[in-house]
Amino acid sequence: MEDRKVSCGRTDRYARGIIILLSLVIAALITWFGMWRSGLAAQAKMQEHLAQEVLRFHILANSDSDGDQKLKLTIRDRILDYLEAQMPGGLDVAGTKRWMRRHVDDLEKLGRETAAENGCDYPVTAAVTTCWFPDRTYGDMTFPAGNYEALRVEIGDAKGHNWWCVLYPGLCFLDAVNVVVPKESKETLQNVLTEEEYAFMTDDFRIKWYFAEQWKE
């Protein structure tokens, strides 16, 4: 009889230990999930603010054929050359967007002329509109996924692979391998973003700074 009592006592202690361990695991998971959701909320809020301070460039090819993809890059180069030559310096993001809207007809004409020069009669449309973009890294800066205003140029059916960059501040790199973000562009973003938002972008878009702040509290 005594052996049974001892055995039961050990079983009860073992069961209580399991329950305590499971409770700790569940509490840890709940805490982690709450912090994860808070991190996502902070990320979304930062992206919304960032989207107000940049203008992106989005150009879509007619198709994925070699010829259409080559034409896309040719039109891209012509448009970027035009913007560099014609767009006034010193514009802020709002001024850049206004200038783009006033010159979409010129950009469409330039696109159609470039297509015709390359033996294509595709229509080309241009507009400043809101587009969704995935995460994109330029050098040591990462722009999070989300909706951004962009100069969107569509060639023909616009069903081919696209190409994009950031027009304002100037982060349009034709060589995606050897990217060094200009100091002026970084300073522009640093002046309009909070310290935490800027840290998001310059630390490979990790949220470790957020968790560090939570553990301090």
Order of alpha helices (4+ residues) and beta strands (2+ residues): alpha-beta-alpha-alpha-alpha-beta-beta-beta-beta-beta-alpha-alpha-alpha
